């Protein structure tokens, strides 16, 4: 399973007002990103490198999605998040996905421990997670 990534800003961010945006337009922006070992951050950095652009530095590095969302509402930052997270937070937080496509998707992985059977609750969770992910990928 894979999930698309979106470059997201507040709906009040100047780039949110534009119909067309190029990756080069994002190089001088302030970014809120996860730590350097994040897969989503690595994918974002690859998008810039593939185009011969300077990889942006994170103005703020955090794993906290709550902090990212609160800072995005100030209108001064960009971030990257999964399409699912964007769709479920866009209205509540006043978010806008910029009209860009990432060439890579974020893998969705469920790891199970060897020699350990999942409990019925875990099995139910896994079925629900798969259903949600499949439904969200269909749009």
N, C-alpha and C positions, 0 to 999 in steps of 0.2 A: 504494500500500500504506500502511496505517496500523497503528499499534500503540497499544493501550490503555495508559493510565498508572494506576499504583496508588500510593496513599499507604501507606507502609510504616513499620513500627516493629519493634523487637525483640519477640519473643513475651513478654518480661518487662515490657514497657512497660504502665503502668496502662490505657491505652486499648485495648490488645490483649485485655484481659479482658472488654471490653464487647461486648454483642451489637448495640447500636444506637449509632451515632455520628452527630452532625450536624457540618457544616462549622464551625459556631460553636464547637464543642468544641476545635477545633484552633488557635484564634487565639492562645492564650497559651502554646503549646508551643514548644520549642526545635527549630529546623529545620536540617538540613544540606541545602544547595541548591547548585546550580551557579551560576556567575557570572550577572549580570543579563541577559546577552545569550543565554542558553540558551532554546531553544524550550520545553522541558519546564517550566522555571521560569515562563515567560510564561503557559503554559497553567494552571499551578497558581495563579498570581496572578489570572488571569481568573476562576477558580472562586470565589475569595473576593470579588472585585469584583461578580460577577453576583448575589451574595447580600447585597450591601451590607455586607460584613464588612471589617475591617481586614486588609490584606495582611500576613502575617507577615514579619518580618525574618529573614534567615539568621543563626543563631548561628555557623555555619561555612559558608563558601562555598568549594567546591572542585569541580574537574572529576574528581577521582580517585574512581572507584567503589570501589577498594580501601579508601581512607580512610573513605568513607561507610559501608561495610559494617562495618569495624572499630569505628567510633564507634557505629553502631546497636546493636551487641551490648552496649554499656554500659547500654542500657535508657532513656537519657535524651533521645533524639532521634527526630524523624520525618524522612522524606525522601520524594521521589517518584521512581519508577523505572518503566521499561517492564514490562509484564506478563511478557514473555519473561525479562528479567533477574531479576524476582522469582521466577518459577517455577524457574529454574535455580540460585538462591541461597538459597531459603527454608530448606530442610533444613540445608544446610551452615552457614548463618549464624544460624539460629534466628529467621527473620523472620516477621512476621505482616502480611498486607495488611488494612488497616482496611476495614470494610464501607461504602465510599463509591464513588460512580461519578463519574468525570470526564466532563463533557459534550463534551470535545474529545479527539481522539486525536493522537498524535505521528506526523507524516508520516515515512515511511521513503523516503529518496531515494537513488538511485544516480546519480551524475553521471559523464558520460563527456566526454572532451575532444573538441572538434570537430576533424575532420581527422586523428584518430588512431584506428586500429583497435585494439581490445583484443586482447591476446595470448590464446592458448588457455587459459592458466592463469586469466586474469581472467574469461574467458567461463565457465569451470567454476565459479569462485567465485560469479559472478553467478547461475548456475543453482542452486547450492546455497543461496545466501542467499534467493532467491525461494522455494525449496521449504520451507526452515525457517520463514520468515515466514508462508507460507500454512498450514503445518501448525499453527503456534502460534496462529493466529487462529481455527482451527476448534476449538481447545480440546482 
